[in-house]
Amino acid sequence: MEAIEFKAIIHNGTVVIPPEYSSQWEGKAIRVIVLNDSELLSEPVQKPKQVTFNAISLNTQGFDFNREEANVR
């Protein structure tokens, strides 16, 4: 089964299939599922959460950094 998606407006109970699809499906049995886009537009759009970073302060006074010791494997 092949699935395609396109948007259309119903006029007098008729859905017009775009030309790029209508010729390949002419005379074939198809299944149509209708979704109302106007309901999707009425849902509130959620704003992304604002991410905050807290600063950290370390007292490094008196700390001796030894590169050789830090890189020991």
C-alpha positions as CSV (number, residue, x, y, z in Angstrom):
1,M,0.0,0.0,0.0
2,E,1.3,3.4,-0.9
3,A,0.4,6.5,1.2
4,I,0.5,10.1,0.1
5,E,-0.4,13.3,1.8
6,F,-1.8,16.6,0.4
7,K,-4.0,19.4,1.5
8,A,-7.2,20.2,-0.2
9,I,-10.4,22.2,0.3
10,I,-13.7,20.4,-0.1
11,H,-16.1,22.1,-2.6
12,N,-19.7,20.8,-2.8
13,G,-18.6,17.5,-1.2
14,T,-15.8,16.9,-3.7
15,V,-12.1,16.6,-2.9
16,V,-9.9,17.3,-5.8
17,I,-6.8,15.1,-6.0
18,P,-3.7,17.0,-7.3
19,P,-2.8,16.2,-10.9
20,E,0.6,14.6,-10.0
21,Y,-1.4,11.9,-8.2
22,S,-4.7,11.6,-10.0
23,S,-3.3,10.2,-13.3
24,Q,-1.4,7.3,-11.5
25,W,-4.5,6.3,-9.5
26,E,-7.2,6.8,-12.2
27,G,-9.7,3.9,-12.0
28,K,-8.1,2.3,-8.9
29,A,-9.8,1.8,-5.6
30,I,-8.3,4.1,-2.9
31,R,-8.8,4.7,0.8
32,V,-9.4,8.3,1.9
33,I,-8.8,9.6,5.5
34,V,-10.0,13.1,6.2
35,L,-8.4,15.2,9.0
36,N,-9.7,18.6,9.9
37,D,-6.8,21.0,9.9
38,S,-8.8,23.8,11.4
39,E,-8.8,21.9,14.7
40,L,-5.0,21.6,14.6
41,L,-4.7,25.4,14.2
42,S,-6.9,26.1,17.2
43,E,-4.6,24.2,19.6
44,P,-2.4,26.6,21.6
45,V,1.2,26.7,20.5
46,Q,3.5,25.8,23.4
47,K,6.5,28.0,24.0
48,P,9.7,26.2,24.5
49,K,10.9,26.2,28.1
50,Q,13.5,28.9,28.9
51,V,16.7,27.2,30.0
52,T,18.6,29.0,32.7
53,F,22.1,28.3,33.8
54,N,23.3,29.0,37.3
55,A,26.8,30.3,37.7
56,I,29.1,28.4,40.0
57,S,32.0,29.8,41.9
58,L,34.9,27.7,43.1
59,N,37.6,28.8,45.5
60,T,40.8,27.6,43.8
61,Q,43.2,29.4,46.1
62,G,45.9,27.1,47.2
63,F,45.0,24.5,44.6
64,D,48.1,23.0,42.8
65,F,47.3,21.6,39.3
66,N,49.7,18.9,38.2
67,R,49.2,18.1,34.5
68,E,51.1,14.9,34.6
69,E,49.0,13.6,37.5
70,A,45.8,14.7,35.7
71,N,46.8,12.8,32.5
72,V,47.8,9.5,34.1
73,R,46.1,6.6,32.5
